[in-house]
Amino acid sequence: MWLHQCVKQNSSSKQIIYTAKENGLRFVNPLFKKTRLSLRVNNFESNKLKVNDKMGNPIEIAAVIVWQVSDTYKATFEVTNYTEYVKIQSESAIRHLATTCPYDQMEDAHADITLRDGGEKVTALLESELFERLARSGIVIKEARISHLAYAPEIAGAMLQRQQATAIVAARFKIVEGAVGMVELALEMLSKKDIVHLDEEKKAAMVSNLMVVLCGEKAATPVLNTGTLYQ
């Protein structure tokens, strides 16, 4: 939808005389100036911005902004070029958002909101920031969401290794935790059913062997003992 405004321009001020929102023919005083604005919903995707997050790590971030002109007077007279104003202020808001939140919980374990896992909270922060910055130009924000988020190339490899190491440690912790439970259960069942009596030395050896079998990455090779337990 396109909107036409008739503007009366004096030497000291400008004043909107009439705003035409309906189709049809209109007569315009030749002394007035006509301005054409679009009331359609617009959207654009910002450039991939390289900024530092709250912890100082370089990241790449971009967002999709959906906006619309709501106040034609402000869009015409309060800013020089409202479309360019939207783009510049949007990038500024995205940069500010990135500097106030850490990338993820690995960087700040006590953070309430992170860029990667914040979800709707991050979206709400971005929309609020854009609303405050664009209110003076008569622009309303319909939707704003992060479309790209990644570590900068120079640290991406190191951060990937860090994430992999964290995952390996977490997996090992679960394996050891499960192995201890299984060893405890095995000793309890052997003692309860009176299958075999083991002294402390043999219990320690059995625990060691079971932990190696349960926590090892490769399949264990069994060794048959044809003598007694003490040979």
C-alpha positions, 0 to 999 in steps of 0.5 A: 500500500502506498501513501501520498502526503501533501506537505506545505513548506514554509521558510521556517517549518513544514506541515502535513496538509493531507494524507491520501490512503485511498485510491482515486484522483486527487487535486494537489495545490502546485505550491505544495510538495508531494511525498510518497511512502510505502506502508507495506511490511518490509524485511531485510537481513543484516550483514554478518557482523563481527563483534566481541561477545560479553566474554570478549570472544569474536563472533559473527552474528546477523539478524532478520528484521521485519518492520513497517512505517507507522507514523508517516510524519516522523518517517518523513521529517524526523530522519533524513532517509528512514530506510537507511536509518532502519538498517544502520540502527538495526546493525547497531542494536545487534552489535549492542546485543552481542556485547551484553550476552555471552555466546553460550554457557561454556563461556559463562556458567552463571549467565541467565541468557546466552546468544546460542540458547537464549531463544525467545529471551534473546529475541525479546531483547533484540526487539526491545532494543530496536523499538527504542532506537526506531521509535523516533523515526515512526517505525514499528518492529514486527519481528526480529530474529537472529539468522546467523550465529557462529564463532569467528573463523580465527577461533572456531577451530579452538572452540570446536576442540573445546566443545569436543573435549567437554563432551568427551569428559561428560561421556567419560564421567557417565561411563565411570559412574555406571561402571562403579554402580555395576562393580558395586552390584556385582560384589553385592550379588556375589556376597549375597548369593554366597557364590565365592568368598573374596578377601580384600586383596582379591576384591581390589583385583576384581574391581580393577579388572571390572573397571578396565573392562567396563571403561575401556574403549576396546573389547577385553581379551579374556585370560583363563586361569587354570590354577587357583585364584592365588597363582 
